[in-house]
Amino acid sequence: MRKIHIALFASIIFIIGLNVSQSQEFLPKPELFTLDVLNFYSSEGTRSRVDVYVDIPLKNMEFKKSKTNPKTYIAKFNLNIEVTDKTGNTIYSNNSKEEVTTLETGQEYLSQNSQILTRNMFLPPGDYFVEVSVYEPSSKNKTEKKREVKVEDYSSAPLSISDVMIVSRLSDNAGKKIITPDVERNVAAIDTFYLFYYVYKNNDDEKLEISCKIFSPEKKEVYNTSQTLDITNGIAFQNQVIMPVPTNDFEFGKYSVEITAASNNYKYTTTTDFENISRDFPLPMKDIDVLVDQLQYIAKSDEIDHIRDAKTDGEKVKRFLDLWKKKDPTPDTRRNEVMQEYYRRVKAANQLFGNVYSQGWKTDMGMVYIIFGPPNNVERHPYDMDSKPYEIWEYYQDNKTFTFVDNTGFGDYRLISPIWDTFRFERN
């Protein structure tokens, strides 16, 4: 096992590196959308309403200046939605040309904003697959996602609960509630989120109580609340419920939600989940030991040891986040540019350079990629006579060249010499 300890690392290298012309083949395609699919009651007989939410992060789109309004930037894409049943029959299909616009193109603004597209369909009870794809012609980038959805018959059950929406923001406009879905179901950047759902009461009972429990990744109950619906004038069939949930005490990880509705003679329970995970990390916080290992290209050995020596995982996470706060070049903003770029490169290295021997971030190519970013130029020599396969990477701004040789023939490219001027090299 190789251990690499940084002697000196200038954080600015990540920021400067973004402005250099880079070999595009080493830039993984970003995901163009996140997806959520929710099932609600409809008045169309036994059919239920299925809502498809497609959230388009602005930072991943390619914007061009509008020809009609020079102050506006437009990103165009194709949206395709297809629903099939268990036998593969197409139940619903829709292909449309869409666009998102913005007046601002600054990285801070694009990173914090997105546009949500919603499609509604009405389906009979049953099990379905919802397949969604977004294709951006200008970048030739395409993202596809698939969800399995069970459509319920809410009209006949004596008591039932719709699917649960995670709401990131709740506002009021002339007495009308405006909700913003958290399509990604990740509440890491939200102080208080909301659980939005309907309870359908189709019986004569005169009492209806609702309870909600939230469980941590370790299955420990961390939050609970309950309420009794007002029965002064009777209880309607369709009852909207919006429950606020503060996130202050939630650690990073994936949480499960259990919601129960109970009348005098009936009881119904549904479950859902959400995540509290920094979008900047390639892994959830339950994999904190791996995230700490991945620090070796930017942190000193004593900094890493300080995190590893923590007595609990909670303390380990705190020390880990404290280290990144110290490296934040813009502490007055929500973004930590160095951390975001570092883990973007870790994720890319895993996608690009993994082999039969090691994960991508642990390889020599992954190491160089994480430290210096994508190379400006690559020379490949896979079939030269009388030599092993090798590659030469050039970094113009840093005036550096790295040569990798595949001695095994299995894609395990190794540096022909260590990078002594960047870090100390130790092998066990």
N, C-alpha and C positions, 0 to 999 in steps of 0.2 A: 504494500500500500504506500503510495507516494504522498508525502505531506509537503505543502508549499506554504511558506510564510512570507508575507510582504515585509520588506525592509522599508520601503517608502513607496507611497502611491498618491499621486496628485489627483484629487477628486475631479478637478477641472477637465481631466482627460476625457471623461464621459461626455461632458457638455460640448467641448471643442470638437470631439470626434463626430458629432452629429452634422457638422457643417462641411465635412470633407466628402468628396465624391467617392462612393463606395460601390463595390461589386454587388449588383442587385441580387445575384443568386444567393447571397448570404443573408438576405433580409426576408425572414418568414412572412407569409401573408397574414395580415391581421384578420381576426374574426369580424365580420361585417354586422352581426346582430346578435342579440340574445332573445330567447323565446320563452313565452309562458302560454299555457293553454288552460282555460278555466270553463267549467260547466255550471250553468244556472238554469233556473226554471224559465219557461216561456209559456205564453197563453195559446200557442199553436198546438192544441190537442195534446198528445202524449210526447210531442217533440220537445227537446230541451235546447236551450241556446248555448252554443259553444263559441267562446270568444278566443281569438288568436291574437296575442300581443307580440309585436315585433319591435324591439327597441334598437334603433340605429345609433351607435356612438359616433359623434361627429369626428372624433380624433382619428377614426379608421377609414374615413371616406376621402376621396380625392376631389377637392373643390376647384372649380374654375370660375373665373369672373363672368358674370352674366353679360350677354351681348346687348340686352335691352336696358339693364340698370347697372352701371359700372360700380355701384356701391354694394352690390349683392353678389355673393358667391353661391354657386349651385353644384350639387353632386347628384348625378343621375344614376339610377339603378333599376334592375328588373326584379320584381317580387313575384315568386311563384308559391302557391299554396295548394296542396293536394291532400285529400282525405280518402283513405281506403279502409274497407272493412277487413275482417280477419281472413276472408277468402281472397283478398287482393283486388276486389272490385272497387273501381273509383266511384266515390260517393259525391265528391265535391272537387272542383278544380278551378283555379283562378290565376291568371297570369296578367300582371299589370306593370306599366312603366311608371316609376315613382321618382320623386326628387326631394331633396332636403336643401334648405337655403339658410344662409347665415350672413350677417353683416360684419361679424368678427371672425378672424382667422388666427388669432393668437393661441399659442399652445395651451395656456392656462384655461382659456374659455372653451376651446374644443375638448379638452380633457374632462371637463366637468359638465358637459351638456350632451344631450341626445334627443332624438325625436322618436316618439312612439306611434306606430301604425297599428290600427285595430281592424280586424275582420270578424264579422259575425256570421254564423251559419246555424241552421236548425236541423237537428238530427234525431232520429228515433233512438230509444234506449239500445245500448249495445257497446261493443268494444271496437275502437278504431285506432288507426295510425294517422297522425298529422305530420306531414312532411313539408318543410318550408325551406326555400332557398332564396338567397339574394345574390345577384350577379351585377358587378359594376363593370360596364364595358370599357371605360377609360383605363382602368388598371388591370382588366381581365381577371380580377379577383372574384372568387365565388365561395360562399359559405353555405353549408347545408346542415339542417338539424331535423331530428325526428323525435316525436313524442307519442307515447301511447296514452289514450284517454278513454275512460269509461263513462259513457253518457247514462245518467240516471233518469228514471221516470219520477220526477218530483210531484207530479199531479195526483198520484194515487196513494203514495205512502202516508200513513197517519202522522208521521213526524220525520223530517229529514233536514239535512244541512247542505247548502251548496258547496262548491269548491271555495277555497279561501284565498283571497288576494292579499298579497303583501303591498301595503301602501306606503310610499316614501314621503308623501306630502299631502296634507289635508287643508283646504282653504274654503272660504265662503264668498260667494258672489251673489249679492242681492237675496240672501237667505237660502241659496242653493249650494249644497256641498259640492266642491270640486276635488276629485281625488286623482292623484298621480300614482299609477301602479309602479312598483319596484319589480320590473320584469326579470331582472337578474336574481332577485330574491337574496340580495346581499345587503345587509344593514350596517356595514362597517362604518360608513360615512354619515350615519343618521343618528341623531340624539334620541329621537322618539319615532317609531314607526307604528303603523296601524294594521290590525287584522280586520279585513272587510269581508263580510259574507252575509248570506240570508238563511234564516231558519224558517222552514215551511211547516206550518201546523195545520193538519187536515183531520182534526178530531174535535170532540166536544169538551175536552178537559179545560178547566178554568184557571190553570196555573202553568206557567212556563218559566223554568229557570235555566240559565246558561252558565257554564263554567269553562274556564280555559286554563290549561296547564302547559308550561314550557319546560322542556328537559334539555340539559346540557349534552354535549357529545359523550359524556360518561354516564348518561341516563339518570342524572341527578336532577330533581325538580328545582328549578331556579326562579320560577315565577308562576304565580297563579292569581286569578281574579274571577269574579262571578257577578252576575246581575240577574234580577227578576224583571221580566217585561211588564209594563203597565197593563193591567187587566181591567181598568176602570170601565172602559167601554167595550170590553171584549178583546180578544186577540185576533188580529188579522191572519189570513193564510200566509202571506209573505211578510216577514219581519226582518228589516235591515239591521245589522249589528256592526258597529265600528268600535273596536277595542284598541286604545292606545297602549303601547308597550315601550317603556324606557329601556335604553340599551346600555346605560352607564356601567352596570355591573356585569355585563356579558363579556366573557373572554372570547378569544378567537376560536372558531370551530363551527360545526354544523349542528343546528338545534332542531328538535322535533316539537310539534305543537299538537296537543290533544284538546279538541273542543267537544263538549257534551251538552245536548239540549234534552231537558226532561220535563214532561208534563205529568199529570197525575198517574196515567196508565201507560205512558210510552217513554222510550228513551232512545236517543240516537247519538252516536259518537263518530266523529270524523277526525282525520289526522292530516297534517301537512308539515312542511319544513321550511327553513330558511338558513342562510349562512351569515356568519359574522367573520368575514375574512378580508384582509386587506387585498385590494385588487392588484397591488404591486408585487405580490409574492407568487411564485409559480406553484407553491404547495400550501395547503391549509396549515394552521398553527399546530395541529396535532402532530405534524411532522417536523417539529421544531428542531430536533437533532440533525435532520438533513439540512435544514436551512442554515443552521449554525456551521455545519461542515462546509457549506457552499460559500461561507465568508472568507475562506482562506486566500482568495485573490485580492482582497481589499482590506482585511483586518490584520492586526499584528497578533502574534501567537499568544501574548499575555491577555489581549482583549478576548480572544476566543476561549481561552482557558477560564477567564472570569465568568463567562456565560455558562460554560459546561459545568462549572463547580456549583451552580445554583442547586439548592436542596429540593426544590419543587419545580414542576413544569411551569407553573404560574410565574415564579420568580425568574425562571430561565427566559420566558417570553418577555418579561419586563426589561431584563438586562439587554436582550437582543434588540428591542425597540429603542432603548436608551442609546445604544451604540449608533444606530442609524440617525437618531436625532442630532447627535454630535457631528455627523457628516453632512447634515442638510445644508446646502449652500444658500437656501432661501427660507429660513425658519419662520418667517412671518406669513408664509403662504401654506396652503394645505398640501401642496405637492412637494415631495422630496425628490428632486430631479436625479440626483446621484443614485438613490435607492431604486427608483423606477427603472433607470437605464441599466443598472447592474443586473437586476433580476430579469429584465427583458432579455439581456444577453445570456443569462443562465438558461432561461427557457429556450431561447433560440439554439444554444449550443446542444441542448438535449435533443432537439429536433433534427439538427443538421449533422452531428458528429458521433452519435452513439454507434457502437459496434458490438461484436460478439463478446468482447472482453470487458467493456466498461460503458457507463452512462456518458453522454456527450460532454457534460461539464467537467468530467474527470480526465478526459483525453487531452493530449497535447494541443490538438487543434482547438478544442473547446477552451482550454486555458488561455491561449493567445487571443482567441475571439473575445472572451470575456474581458480581458485586460485592455486590448487595443481596439476592439470593435471589428466590424467587417473590413476585410482588406480592400485597398483601392485597386489592386490588380492581382490576378492569380494566373500562374503558369502551371499547366498540368502536363505531366509526362507519364502516362499510364503504361505505355507499351514500348518505351525506348529499348533498343538492343543493348544487351550486356549491362543492364542496370535494373534495380528494383523500381517499382512505381514511386514517383515522388511529385511533390507540389512545392511551388515557391510562392509565398505571399509577400506582397510589397505594401508598405505603409508610407506614402509620400510625405505627409506632414511630420511624422516622427522619424523619418529617414531610417527606417528599419526594414529588414528583409528576413524572413523566416523560411527555412527549408524543412519539409517533413518527408520522411521515407516510410513506405509500407514494407517492412521486412518479412511479414508473415503472409501477405497476399489476401488477408481477410479485412482490409480496410482500416487496420490499426496504424495510422500514420503517426510516427514519432519525430520530434525535433532532433536534428542531428547534433545540436549543441544547446545547452540550457541558456536561459536568458539571465545571465549573471547581473546585468546592470539594472534589472527591475526587481528581483527578489532573490532571497536565499533559497537554495534547493536542498531538501533533505529526503533521504529514502530510508524506509524500514524494510 
